[in-house]
Amino acid sequence: MRSKPFLAIILLLIIGACGTGSEDAYFNQILDDEWSRGMEENPVYASYMGDKSANQDWPDISDQAVRERQKKTREVLEKIKSVNPQKLTEENQLNYRLFLYNYERSVKSQKFDSHLLTFGQRGGIQLEQETAEGLSFNSSQDYKDWLARLEKLPELINTHIDLGKLGIEKSITAPNILMQRVAKQIQLQLVDDPEDSPFYNVFSDIPKTINDWEALQIQAKEVIKEQVVPAYQTLDFFFRTEYLPMSRDTYGVSALPNGYEWYENLAAYHTTTDLSPDEIHNIGLSEVKRIRSEMQEVIDSIGFEGTFNDFLIFLRTDPQFYYETEDELFEAYLATSKKIDPEIVRLFKVLPRTPYGLKPIPKESAPDTTTAYYMRPAADGSRAGYYYVNLYRPEVRPKFEMEVLSVHEAVPGHHLQIALAMELEGIPNFRKYSGYTAFVEGWGLYSESLGYDIGLYEDPYSKFGALTYDMWRAVRLVVDTGMHYKGWSRQQAIDFFKDNAAKTEQDIVNEIDRYLIMPGQALAYKIGQLKLLELKQRAKNQLGDQFDIKEFHHAVLSQGALPLAVLEERIDDYLLEVK
């Protein structure tokens, strides 16, 4: 029989352990509850993640629902603050820090009614058929679920109209120049024959292995004709007669109520830093000057006779730099990706198990969107990641951009980083499946520099293309802050872009309009890249011969996306461990 003092000691140890465990359990329950709430509030996101429990529903985006969610977020923030992080495990202390950071910045953003800016030319209700790009259609039920969603589409459209009216009432509207694009996109939905509707694309090639494919096609035509098209006719009337005339002639978000503070908040949100818009603007000017000098070195090495602007005109207009057809362009993107894929083993200790594929950007949105983008895989493995490329007007899609674009969007850029994060074990869902723009896009831009390490950019024009993409992101810092904070006009931003980068005018105009509809987001790329390059140089300086690029990348990626300050701490800890 053990003595009472010994039993007392054991009891104290158990109580202490239970105290820590109960704090972890309480915090983990908050994480689980909030993840579930997020999935319930956004059924489309849940479908993307592979959860089909609400596969027939749209999110409630009404003003009332938004206010209720904001209130709940404030309540959860107070609950988070009641947790004692010192009583959490070491792993949960980082989770706590990131979760608290996310909710503090979410609450801070509630001051600005961004949900009233409900229309945008880069997607949205007028192109809602593109939602299907992220869904899986493997069974008859999947098609029936999508049809059920389409039957509820009129309600979603009416909610957008209500938000648009409230935005007009509160003087929170989008720039007229952008809304003209939206008006044209709505017209794509106003078809007489349901088979001409972009919503019918999903049903036009149903696999014949699905027994009721004919019945599904008949039902789709009926839903499109009776529900979808009339709802878009209602939207078209509202948009042409009310919203478009009341959209604003100004460009920057600073023209909106609390606009300057709004943009300062957006800059901090997307960069995860305390840099002011003026500081970011100056960083951009400095980077433009540096990259311009490197571009001139490439021009000199080619022996081109003429000014810098003459060289840009040459790149934009000479047929040797462009494919003639969409098929040729797509095949070239495929070949570029296949060339890159096997080379990345040189740089990474761990590679993702999830594959990625290549797809054309849907033709309805291609004229109004950028050169490419990435769509993450489904969490349940039912859908691969996809690298989407813009095939609209091949004559404005230069060959010398293909290598640098592919390393950014696919591997070692977005697909590698995002798929690795989704495959991490032992971290909560909010870290696996979400991120910070400065880290995610900073990594994408940093990955462009890795092209040199895997044998890309050997052709001088391809090297100039890589510099063009770096310049593109430096220009973003200047024009985004310029338009939204310093009073620049749209044309002033277009001209600055054209003067410094070899992007075609089609791309430049689309890019500038993207920055107008997504204020602050474009700042994240270069700010994140500069931090990653700084940390890599720090590691090289401190470790010397001990520096291992694979280990450095593992240290950067093995915890998923992080705010830049937390990433810096992570790398400093890694350096101490190595030394």
N, C-alpha and C positions, 0 to 999 in steps of 0.2 A: 504494500500500500504506500502511495506517494505522500510526502509531507504536505501540509497545508500551504506553506510558503511557496513550494514548487508549483502547486495547483494555482495559486494566486498569480504567479508570474505568467503561467500559461494562459490564464483567463485574461490578463491584461494584454498579452500579445494578440489573442483572438479578438478582443474588443478593438484594439488599434487597427488590426487588419480589416475588420468589418467596417470601421469608421471610414477608412480609405476606400474600401470596396463600395460602400453605400454612396459615397460622393461620386465615384465613377459610374455606378449604376444610375444615379439620378441624372448625371450629365448625358450618359449614353441614351437614356430614355428621351431626353430633349432632342438629341440628334435624330433618333428614330421617328419621333412624332413629327418633327419638322420636315424630314424627308417624305414621310407619308402625306403630310399636308401639301407639300409642293406637287406631288404626283396627283393628288386629288384635284387640286386647283388647276392643273394643266394636263388634261387628258391626252392632248396631242403629244406632249413631251413624254408622257407615260407610254404611249404607243411606240414612239421612237426608241424608247428604252427596252421595248419588248414586253411591256405589261399591257395586256389587252383587256383588262377588266372594265375599262371605260372607253372601249374602242369605237363607240358610236357617238361620242360626245365632243363638243368644243368647249374651250374654257369660257368662263363668264368674265368678260372684260368690261362690264358696265362700270360706270363711275362709282355706284354704290358698292359693288363687289371689290373694286380696287381700294376704296376707303376702308372697308371691313378687313381686307388683308393687311393693309398698312397698320391698322389698330392692333391686329393680332401680332404683327412683327414687333411692334413697340412693347407689347406685353411679354413676348418671348425674350426680348432683349433684357428686360428687368429680371426675368427668370434666370437667364444666363449669368447675370451679374451676381445673383445670389449663390452661385457655385463658388466654392473656395478652390482655386486652381492648385494651391499648395497640397491639397489632399488627393489630387489626381495622380495617376501613373504618369511617368515621363512622356509616354506616347500621347496620352490624353491631354497633357499640358499644351502640346503643340496644337492638337485638335481644338482645344478650348480657345487658344489665342487666335486661331484662324476663324473659328466660328464667331467669336465675339467681334472680330474685325469686320467680318461680312455683315453682321447685323447692325453694327454701329454705322457703317457707311450706307446701308440700305435705309435706315431711319433718317440719316442726314439728307438723303436724296428725296425724301417724301415732301420736302418743302416745294419742290418743283414739279408741276403737273405734266410730266412727260407723257403720261398715258393719253393726254388730249391731243398729242401729235400722232394721230392714229393712221395717217396716210403717208406712204412713202413709195418712191419709184423703184426701190430695190426689192420689192416683195410686199406681201400683205394681202388684204382682202380681195383686191382686184386680180390677184394672181394666186388665189387660194388653191388652185389645182396642184400647185407645186408642193403642197403639203404631202401629197402622195409619194413624192420622191423619197421621203424618209420612212415610209411604211412598208411592211412586208405583205405581199399578196401570194400566199401559198395555198389557200383553201377557198372554198365557196364562201365560208363564213367571213373571211377577210374582205371579200368584195361586197358582201351584204352589209358589213359594218360600215364600209365607206359609203355605200348608198344611204344608210341611215344617217350618216353625218351630212350627206348632201341634202337630205330632206330637212335638216335643221339649219342649213346654211342661210336661209332667209332671215332667221332670227339673229344670227351672227352679223349679217350685213346691216340689219336695222340697228343693232348696238353700235356699230361703227358710225352710222349716220347720227345717232344720238350723241356720241362723243364728238363728232365733227361740229355739231350745233353748239355743244357746250364750249368747245374750243373757240368758236367764233364769238360767243358771248363773253368769254374771258380774254379775248385778244391773244389767244395762243393758237396760231395757225402756221402752216408750213409755207415756204417761199413759193410764189406763184410759178416761177420758172420750172420748179420741180413738179408742181401739181399739174402742169400741162402734160407732162409725161404720164402721170397717173391717169389723166382723162383719156389719153390714147390707149392705155392698157385696158381700161374698162371696156372700151369699144371691142376688144378682142373677144369679149364674152357675149356680145349681142348677136348671136347667130340664129338663122332661121332653121337650119337643119341641125338637130342635136349631135349628129356624127361629126359636125364641124367644130363642136365645142372642145376646148382644151381639156375639159373634164371627162370627155369620152375616151381620151388617149389610153387611160388605164384599162378600159373595157374592150378596146378595139382588137387587142391581141391576147385575150384570155386563153391560157393553155387548154387545149382540147381534152386534157386529162381531168379537168374539172367538169363533172357530168352535166351540170345545169348552166353551162356557159351561154347557151342561146337565150335562156330565160333571163339571165343576168344582163345580157346586152339589151334585151327588150325593156327590162325595168329601168336600166340606166338611161335609155333614150327618153322614157316617160318622165323620170325624175328631172332630167336636165331641161326638158321642154316645159314641164309644168311648174317646177320649183326654182331651178337654178337660174335660168335665163330671165324670168320675170323679176326675180330678186335683183339681178344686176341691172335690169331696166330701171328699177326704182333707185338704185344707187347712182346710175348714170344721170338721172334727172336731178337728184339732189346735188350731185357733184357739179354739174354744168350750171345749174341755176342758183345755187347757194354757196357751196364751198369755194369753188374756183374763183368767183368774183370777189370773195372776201379773203382769199389767201393774200399773204403780204408781199409787198414789193421789195422789202428788205431781205437780206441774206443771212446774216449771223444771228445766233441765238441771243446775243446781247441785245437785240431789238425787242425781245420778249420781256414780260414783267420779271423783275429780278434777274435780268439776262446776264449781267456780268458775273454775279455771284453763281448763277446757274452754271455758267461755263467754267468758272474756277472749280466748282464741285465736280464737274465732268472730267476736267483735266486731272484732278487728284484721284478720282475713281478709276480712270482707265490706266494711269501710269503707276498707281500705288505709291506715289511720292508726294512730297510737299512742294514740288517745283511750281512756281507761279507761271501763268501763261506767258508773261514777258520773258522769264528765264528760258522757257521752252523755245520761244521764238528765236532767242539769241543763240541757243544751242543749234537750232536748225540752220541759221545763217552761217555759223562756223563750220558745220558739217558740209553744207553746200559748197563753201569755198574749198575745203579740203578735197572733196570728191571731184570737184571740177578740175583741180590740178592733176589728179590721177587720170582723169579722162583725157586731158590734153596730152599726157604722156603716151597714151595708146594711139591717139590720132597722129602724133609725130612719128611713132614707130611704123605706122602704115605708110607714111610718106604722103598723106593727103595734103593737097595744096588748096588752101581756102580757110575761111574763118570757122570758129566753132559752130556757129549757126549754119554755115554752109554744109558742114559735116552732118548735122542733125537733119537737114533737108535731104541730103543724099541718102541717109538711112531710112527716112520716111517714104521716099519716092522711088528708089531703085528696085526694079522687079526681082533682082537676084535674092533679095532678103525675104521674099514672101511666097507662099504656096498659092496656087490658082484655085484649088477646090477645098471644100470642107473635109472631104475624105482624105486628101493628101495631108492636110493639117492634123487631123486626128491620128492618122497612122504615124506621123512624125512624133507626136506626143507619146504614143505607145512605145515607139522605139527608144525615145529618150529615157522613159521610165525604166525600161528593161535594161538599159545600159547602166543606170545608176544603182539599181537594187542590189546587185552582188557586191558592189564596192564598199558599202557602208559597214561591213564587218571589220574593216580596218579601224573604225573610230568608236565602236560601241561594245561594251561588255555584255549587255543584254539587249536582245531585239524582241519586238512584239510578236506574239503568236498570230494575231489577227491580221488577215490580208487586206489589201486595198485594191480597188479597181478604178478604171478611168471611164468617165461618162461625159457626153456633151452637155453644156448648160441648156436647159429647155429653151426652145426657140421663141417662146412668148416673152421671156425676160431678157434674153441674150442682148438685144440692142441697147438696153438701159443699164446693164450691169458690167462688172469689171472682167478682167481677163480670165480669172479662174477663182475657184474657192474649194474648200474641203468640207465634206460632211462626215462626221464621226460615225463609227460603227454602232450597231445596237448593243446594248449592255448584255443581252442574252446570247450574243453570237449569231443571231438570225440574219444579220445584214453586215456586210463588210464595210470598211470605210471607203469613201469615194472622193476621188480627185476630179472635180468638174472643170472642163476647159471650154472657153468661149470660141465657137466656130463661126460666129456671125461675121461676115465680111473678112474672109481670109487675107484679103489684100491689106488689112491693117493689123495683122498679127505676125510680127517679125520673127524669123527663125532664130535670131540671136538672143531672144528672150527665153527660149524654151528650156534650156538647161537650168537657168537660175530660177525660173518659175516652178519647175518640177521639184527641185530640192527644197523649196519653201513649202509647197502645198502637200507633198507626199512624204518622201523620205530623203534625207534625215529630218525633215521639217515636221509639219503638223501631224501626219499619220503616225510617225514613229513616237512622238512625244505624247500625243493624246491616247493612242492605243496602249502604250506602256502604262500610263496613269490608270487607265481603265482596268488593267490586269494586275495592279498592285494588290497585295493581300494585307490585311490587318489595318487598313485605314477606312474611315467612314465614307459613305456614298458621296457626301457633299464634296469631298476632296477627290474622289475618283472621277466624278462625272461633271464637275464644273471647274472653273479656273479663274485666272486673273489675266486680263487682256495683255498687260505688260509682259507677263511671263510667256503666255502662249504665243503671242505674235512676236515678242522679242526673240523667242526661240526660233520661230520660223525665219526671221530675218538673219539671226545669227547663223542658221543652217546654210544660208546662201554662201557665207564665207567658207564653209566646209567643202564647197564644190572644188576649191583649189586643192584640197587634200585628197580628193578621190579622182583627180585627173580631168576635171571639167575646165571649161574656159580656156582651152589651149589655142583656139582660133581667136585672133585679136578682136574680131567683131563680137564673139561670144563673151570675151572678157569685158568689152565695152558694154555689152548687155547686162553683165553682172554689176558693173559700176552704175549703169542706168537704174537698176533696181534699188541699189543703195541710195543713189541720188533721189529717186522717187520718194523714199521714206524720209529723207532729210527735208525735201521740199514740203512734205506733209506738215512737218513741225511749223514751217513758216506760213503756209497758206491756211492751215486750219486755225491757228491762233490769229492770223491776219484777218480772216473773214469773220470769226466769231468773237474777237476781242479787240481788234485794232482798227476796225472800220473799213477793211478792204472790200472792194466790190468783187463780184464773181469774175468779171473779166480781168481784173487786176491779178487774181489768183491764177487764172488760166494762162495769162501772159508770163507770169513768173515761172510757172511749170514748163511752158514751151521753151523758154529761154535757157533752161538748165537741164532738161532731160530729153532723151531721144524717143520717148513714148509718142505714139501717133496721136493726132488731134482727137480722134474718136475716143481713145482711152483717156486722154487728159480731161476732156469735158466730162466723161462719165465719172472719173475719179473726183473731180472738183464737186460734182453734184452729190457724190457719195458723202463727201465730208460735210456738205451742207445739211444732209438729212441725218447724219450720224455724228453730231459734234463731239469732238474730244477723242473718239475711238481711234482715229488715225495717229494720235500722238504716241500710242503705246508701243508701236513697232520699234522705232528708232531708240526711244528711251530704254526699252527692255534690251535691245541689242547692245547698246553701249555699256550697260551694266554687265552683261554676260562677257563681252570682250574685255572689260576692265577686270573682272574676276579671273578670267583665263590668264591674262597677263600677270596678275598678282600671283597666281599659282605657279606659273613658269618662273617668275623672279624668285619666289621663296623656295621652290623645290629643286630648281636646277635640273640635274640629271635624273632626279627622282620623279620628275613630272611625267605622268602617263595620261594621254588624252582620253583613253577609255575610262580610266578611273575618275577623271575630272567630269566627264559627261555622266557617269553613273551617279556621282555626287549631286549633280545638277538635277537629274531626272528621277532619282529613286524615291523622292517624297511627293511626286506629283507637282502641280503648279503651286507656286508660292508668291506672295507679295515680294517685291524686290529687296526690301530691307531684311526680310526673313531669309530669303535666298542667300544674301550676303553673309548673314550669321552662319548659315548652313555650310557655306564654302570655307569660311574661316575656321569652323570646327573641323572640317575635313583636312585642312592644311595642318592644323595642330596634331591631328591623329597621325598623319603621314610623317611629320617631323619628329 
